[in-house]
Amino acid sequence: MSKKYNEEFLIQRSKNEKKLNSDIQKFREEHPNYEIFNISASGTGGQYGGSIRFWIIWRLKANKQNV
């Protein structure tokens, strides 16, 4: 995600728990105007060979002049 965004919310997917923190840190460095709004997980875990995906919802930080 190297483009500049002006959208209020962005959704990022992380493949596994081990990469979650590094994915968050990388996004924060590239997009300092966004903050984490929510993190959720979905998937089947270890059942039937499934996997878990993590979804990070980012929100554009409020402009301090408007607060």
URBEL-V270471 format. One record per residue. N is the residue number from 0. RES is the residue in one small letter. D_CENTER is the distance of its C-alpha to the mean C-alpha in Angstrom with 2 decimals. Layout:
((N:RES:D_CENTER) (N:RES:D_CENTER))
This chain:
((0:m:11.00) (1:s:13.98) (2:k:15.07) (3:k:15.35) (4:y:13.85) (5:n:15.63) (6:e:13.90) (7:e:13.16) (8:f:9.95) (9:l:7.44) (10:i:5.68) (11:q:4.09) (12:r:6.29) (13:s:7.52) (14:k:11.29) (15:n:12.46) (16:e:12.56) (17:k:14.18) (18:k:11.50) (19:l:8.58) (20:n:9.82) (21:s:10.76) (22:d:7.62) (23:i:6.14) (24:q:9.68) (25:k:10.10) (26:f:7.55) (27:r:9.27) (28:e:12.51) (29:e:12.25) (30:h:11.06) (31:p:12.81) (32:n:13.19) (33:y:9.75) (34:e:8.96) (35:i:6.74) (36:f:8.46) (37:n:7.87) (38:i:6.94) (39:s:9.35) (40:a:11.26) (41:s:13.77) (42:g:16.65) (43:t:20.11) (44:g:19.75) (45:g:22.92) (46:q:25.06) (47:y:26.59) (48:g:24.67) (49:g:21.32) (50:s:17.93) (51:i:14.80) (52:r:11.38) (53:f:8.20) (54:w:5.88) (55:i:2.82) (56:i:4.81) (57:w:5.58) (58:r:9.38) (59:l:11.99) (60:k:13.99) (61:a:17.40) (62:n:20.25) (63:k:22.45) (64:q:25.53) (65:n:24.76) (66:v:24.20))
